[in-house]
Amino acid sequence: VSTYGVGKWSVIKRVSCSLYAHRSTVDLKDKWRNLLKASFAQTSSNRLKHGPIPSQVLLKVRELAQKQSKASKARLVKGSRIGFL
């Protein structure tokens, strides 16, 4: 995700095929979504539902999510059609 970005699941799978041969692109997307939920969970009980996730992973997911959010906002502003008739 840090190299190719969110939503590029087929590229990530193709480049890392040996690591993710048994996973589909939907599996990768779902894993990212679940990591996002876990990284922004308010209580530790929510984080421990399916086992502990290393804090370094949670921090990296948060950083990437914030970076993606800023990029998405910039694209919206750049592509905005305010005043367009």
C-alpha positions as MATLAB code, in Angstrom:
seq = 'VSTYGVGKWSVIKRVSCSLYAHRSTVDLKDKWRNLLKASFAQTSSNRLKHGPIPSQVLLKVRELAQKQSKASKARLVKGSRIGFL';
ca = [
       0.000    0.000    0.000;
       2.858    2.375    0.791;
       4.379    1.775   -2.655;
       1.332    1.507   -4.926;
      -1.450    3.141   -2.917;
      -4.894    2.168   -1.725;
      -7.072    0.622   -4.392;
      -4.210   -0.848   -6.425;
      -4.894   -4.357   -5.138;
      -4.345   -6.133   -8.463;
      -0.956   -4.435   -8.887;
       0.034   -5.325   -5.318;
      -1.014   -8.927   -5.862;
       0.802   -9.178   -9.199;
       4.050   -7.679   -7.868;
       3.950   -9.709   -4.650;
       2.455  -12.865   -6.141;
       4.691  -15.235   -4.188;
       3.625  -13.657   -0.902;
      -0.086  -13.492   -1.701;
      -0.632  -16.398   -4.105;
      -3.435  -17.809   -1.952;
      -5.188  -14.442   -1.547;
      -7.493  -12.662   -3.963;
      -7.486   -8.924   -4.552;
     -10.676   -8.735   -2.487;
      -8.842  -10.482    0.377;
      -6.126   -7.813    0.233;
      -8.708   -5.010    0.220;
     -10.544   -6.570    3.173;
      -7.292   -6.995    5.101;
      -6.471   -3.310    4.575;
      -9.981   -2.288    5.685;
      -9.694   -4.414    8.836;
      -6.246   -3.005    9.615;
      -7.684    0.504    9.270;
     -10.490   -0.308   11.694;
      -8.038   -1.828   14.173;
      -5.592    1.061   13.933;
      -8.268    3.631   14.756;
     -10.083    1.528   17.389;
     -10.768    3.496   20.561;
     -10.525    0.663   23.066;
      -7.938   -2.032   23.469;
     -10.695   -4.691   23.596;
     -11.602   -3.839   19.993;
      -7.974   -4.271   18.989;
      -7.696   -7.690   20.604;
     -10.737   -9.377   19.057;
      -8.651  -11.394   16.601;
      -5.270  -11.278   18.307;
      -2.743   -8.539   18.915;
      -1.449   -6.479   16.009;
       2.075   -5.081   16.467;
       2.030   -1.386   17.335;
       4.487   -0.639   14.506;
       1.981   -2.040   12.009;
      -0.857    0.023   13.482;
       1.256    3.191   13.325;
       2.222    2.553    9.695;
      -1.422    1.911    8.746;
      -2.465    5.187   10.410;
       0.292    7.106    8.600;
      -0.682    5.631    5.234;
      -4.376    6.328    5.861;
      -3.649    9.972    6.668;
      -1.417   10.286    3.608;
      -4.152    8.750    1.427;
      -6.764   11.051    2.943;
      -4.689   14.143    2.117;
      -4.109   12.916   -1.452;
      -7.835   12.242   -1.937;
      -8.750   15.715   -0.701;
      -6.185   17.295   -3.031;
      -7.629   15.398   -6.014;
     -11.147   16.534   -5.114;
     -10.104   20.181   -4.923;
      -8.033   19.975   -8.121;
     -10.839   18.285  -10.048;
     -13.586   20.455   -8.598;
     -15.990   22.055  -11.040;
     -17.192   24.893   -8.839;
     -18.848   27.511  -10.992;
     -19.011   25.191  -14.007;
     -22.252   25.502  -15.977;
];
